[in-house]
Amino acid sequence: MQFARLSIDPDLFLKGVRPWVECESPSWDAAAVSRMMDKAAKHLHRMGAAVRTIPGEKGFGNCVFADFAPQIAAPGILILGHLDTVHPLGTIHGELPWREADGRCYGPGLYDMKGGNYLALEALRMLLANGLTPELPVRVLFTPDEESGSPSARHLIEEAARGAKYVLVPEGAEPNGNLVIGRFPVARFQVITRGKSSHALLQPGEARSALTAMARLVPRIEALASPECSVAVNFLQSGHPIAAVPTEALCGVVSTARSEERIEQLVSELQAVVVAEAAEGGEVRTYTRRPIWHASERDRALWAHAKALADDIGFSFDHHMAFGGSDGNFTGALGIPTLDCLGPVGANAHQLTENIEIASIEPRGRLLAGLLATLR
């Protein structure tokens, strides 16, 4: 195979991806995410793609769509990734600076998932530079809100996937290097309590504190977790720094389960707990849902193709169905053959020790190049 002679220089890769990591892009900061999208759009344009920036919706940043064969309307390969991260602005200068140590490289968003996105583009760039044009048209969609559950980009993801023959998701690979074909469902909820205000110092007995009601609720919500369904409160908002009893409190709840039915059961359980603790004005809202993605025969065939390429390159992996959502949930659930976790091997997503294994860059890049070169 012609692509087999290509190799990705880890040092050049790290030099190239570092500006992406240093362009911090927390999911909730639309301006910061859009700055990162502008950087990616310029990179894609330099590579020769027809690039379109799609304005953000629902308070999130912009999306970028790039087409490397705009003259061809046929279904092709969609590289699908997100450029939002979970780390606040300033993390790169404080708790998680860019550094290389003991065969690993650290930085906010490097593992989840700027490293994989950049590696997929580097694999494609090397193919094109060596005159190895993929047989299928290659398109790229970068989204701004995956870490928030993809509330604004889901319709764009599904629209792009319906025009694809294959979807490649370069999320960072877990330490065992496995690819993912199948993901369990993920849901995000907002729980709201309401009360009655008064002066917190002069008339405290006349009030009902929404914050106090929420404080009682939080441990009861997390107690709904089970081996079949994780439940965590990840966000809390209430009140102001003034002497008034809060009239509204909101918490965010994230959950993943082994079935859609278990998620539906959780909805009922949440509503019952809220009614019991906050009968007046309590509310449960479903914020986002990622559907379950069961691996199809076409997903398995795509994985087998990747496995054969890896065997030729000289490394190996298995596959599994993963907890924790990605935008691959949407494309896989639509029945579009999808491979997830194609990025560099790494560890500790969403933590201040997030990192990738430098030794995994070259083989994973060659695998991505092989897929782009050989899928038909």
ZISULQUI-V537447 format. One record per residue. RES is the residue in one small letter. PSI is psi as a letter, one per 40 degrees, with the letter a starting at -180 (NA if undefined). Layout:
# ZISULQUI-V537447
res={RES | RES}
psi={PSI | PSI}
This chain:
# ZISULQUI-V537447
res={m | q | f | a | r | l | s | i | d | p | d | l | f | l | k | g | v | r | p | w | v | e | c | e | s | p | s | w | d | a | a | a | v | s | r | m | m | d | k | a | a | k | h | l | h | r | m | g | a | a | v | r | t | i | p | g | e | k | g | f | g | n | c | v | f | a | d | f | a | p | q | i | a | a | p | g | i | l | i | l | g | h | l | d | t | v | h | p | l | g | t | i | h | g | e | l | p | w | r | e | a | d | g | r | c | y | g | p | g | l | y | d | m | k | g | g | n | y | l | a | l | e | a | l | r | m | l | l | a | n | g | l | t | p | e | l | p | v | r | v | l | f | t | p | d | e | e | s | g | s | p | s | a | r | h | l | i | e | e | a | a | r | g | a | k | y | v | l | v | p | e | g | a | e | p | n | g | n | l | v | i | g | r | f | p | v | a | r | f | q | v | i | t | r | g | k | s | s | h | a | l | l | q | p | g | e | a | r | s | a | l | t | a | m | a | r | l | v | p | r | i | e | a | l | a | s | p | e | c | s | v | a | v | n | f | l | q | s | g | h | p | i | a | a | v | p | t | e | a | l | c | g | v | v | s | t | a | r | s | e | e | r | i | e | q | l | v | s | e | l | q | a | v | v | v | a | e | a | a | e | g | g | e | v | r | t | y | t | r | r | p | i | w | h | a | s | e | r | d | r | a | l | w | a | h | a | k | a | l | a | d | d | i | g | f | s | f | d | h | h | m | a | f | g | g | s | d | g | n | f | t | g | a | l | g | i | p | t | l | d | c | l | g | p | v | g | a | n | a | h | q | l | t | e | n | i | e | i | a | s | i | e | p | r | g | r | l | l | a | g | l | l | a | t | l | r}
psi={h | d | d | d | e | i | i | h | h | d | d | d | d | d | d | d | e | d | d | d | d | e | g | i | g | i | d | e | g | d | d | d | d | d | d | d | d | d | d | d | d | d | d | d | d | d | e | e | i | h | h | h | h | h | i | i | i | f | e | i | i | i | i | h | h | i | h | e | g | e | e | h | e | i | i | a | h | h | h | h | i | i | e | i | i | e | h | i | h | e | d | d | e | c | d | g | i | h | i | h | h | f | e | i | h | i | i | h | e | d | d | g | f | d | d | d | d | d | d | d | d | d | d | d | d | d | d | d | d | e | f | g | h | i | d | i | i | h | i | h | h | h | i | e | f | d | e | e | e | f | d | d | e | d | d | d | d | d | d | d | d | d | e | i | d | i | h | h | h | f | i | i | i | i | d | e | e | i | i | h | g | h | i | i | i | h | i | h | i | h | h | h | i | i | a | h | i | i | h | d | d | d | f | d | e | e | i | h | h | d | d | d | d | d | d | d | d | d | d | d | d | d | e | e | i | i | d | e | h | i | h | h | h | e | i | h | h | i | a | i | f | i | g | i | h | h | e | i | i | h | i | h | h | i | i | i | i | e | i | d | d | d | d | d | d | d | d | d | d | d | d | d | d | d | d | d | d | g | d | h | e | i | i | h | h | h | d | i | h | h | i | i | h | h | h | i | d | d | d | d | d | d | d | d | d | d | d | d | d | d | d | d | d | f | i | i | i | a | i | i | h | i | i | h | i | i | e | d | d | d | d | d | d | e | e | h | h | h | h | i | f | e | a | i | i | a | i | f | i | e | i | e | e | h | i | i | h | d | e | e | d | d | d | d | d | d | d | d | d | d | d | d | d | e | h | NA}
